[in-house]
Amino acid sequence: MNLIYIIPKYAAYKGLAAGLLVCLLIIGCGNHAIEKTGSQPNLILISIDTTRKDHCSVYGYERDTTPNLNAFGAQGARFEQAYAPTSTTGPTHATIFTSLYPITHHVLKNGLKLSDEYVTLAEILKTQSYQTAAVISSFVLNAKFGYAQGFEFYDDAFQPEESTVKWKYWEGHRVDGSFDRRADHTTNRAIRWLKKDREQRRPFFMFVHYFDPHAPYTPPDSFLNKLSRKSSLKTQLDKTISKYDDEITFTDQQIGKLLKTLKEVGLRSQTLVVITADHGEGLMQHNHMEHGVNIYDELVRVPLLFSWHNHIPMNRVLNTPVGLIDLAPTILDLLDIKADSWSVQGQSLAEALRGQVPLDPMRPVFLFRRHYNEGTVGHTWVKGKKFGIRVGKWKYIEGFQENTKELFDLENDPNELINLYDNFPKKSLELASKLQEWKQENTRANSNRGQISKEDSSRLRSLGYVE
Ligand SMILES: [Zn+2]
């Protein structure tokens, strides 16, 4: 019997089963024994919603939007070419947590539930005695959509006075309470957990999600036009982009406050901190504001920074394309937690982060855009799904139902403005067939990804956890 059918039926056992499994494979069996020194490192993972890599000064943006990330980046490593798997909040976070692509974990758009069948990073860490906590900032990641799996503490309740978005219905769901929470309130909640709610005797994993850079762009008054002279904002678009940047700056300040607290409570040196974003934001580069409808770089290139004193070299810059699909395996590898039986689609970047082995520059990164019924979103006509692949300097995007095939040379055309599909037919075909292979592989693998292996299933069955 395939485990995919067993796990949902025995969902109540999932945590126990996963825990037992990891114990079986890791701690008890010796092959991959973890050295239990009593000083297991902590993990903080920060996701900043809607933050374009190229609007962060840590990546060279002309406005100094991220002074705290600049300092953070200097203490660790940053990826220059990190990709979200898609340009939508829910599906990307599901990928961050499961290391599965959206077409595998099936959270293809916002408002769909991440099934309990899938094992998450928080669940794995919980089995390793980590205390797990999440402080989030948007209803999009509400626990009802499955993102709280593995978290012992999941703060997704927002007060009206903390909120800036007043939506009552979203993607067909009634919003419970307020829709979002501003970064200062989220930071205060995270700090309270660190200082008061945390159990001192256990290592912890804290996930913090900020939502401010997401539209509508409403920075606090003290941040409005902080980085730009009013006279330089000539068009409405200039003013809008300035406000978007102000939201990033405000969030950066709050991340600085959180990191300062971590230092004050004496935990900075024993904590791996990872900072990223779930997607970028169209600011009219391809005639579109906001995100979701395409997979050009402004919507899928995200910041990705790692810092852990004495474990990751300072000021390290990695230029190879990677994906957020790689985040969970990388984190587990850095923390020296082996979960070999956890079937994931990403790969660990830990050795490259440590400077031991270079990454394969030709490893593909895959991209996906959700299905849309035919229509117009903003100024963009949409129909069906889209898929993309990045290999080396090349990026290929196809939308069969929109009848589009695009090939870009990102080295010479970073803004993806010149479609070279007809100019380089061999390269176009090569990337199209790689993409096709990947889609077929995903379709085949869909029935068992994210699960545990048959042997592990047998072991659990012999112990009475599954039938
Ligand atoms: Zn988002």
Boltz pocket constraint, residues with backbone or C-beta under 6 A from the ligand:
constraints:
  - pocket:
      binder: B
      contacts: [[A, 49], [A, 50], [A, 88], [A, 89], [A, 90], [A, 278], [A, 279]]
      max_distance: 6.0
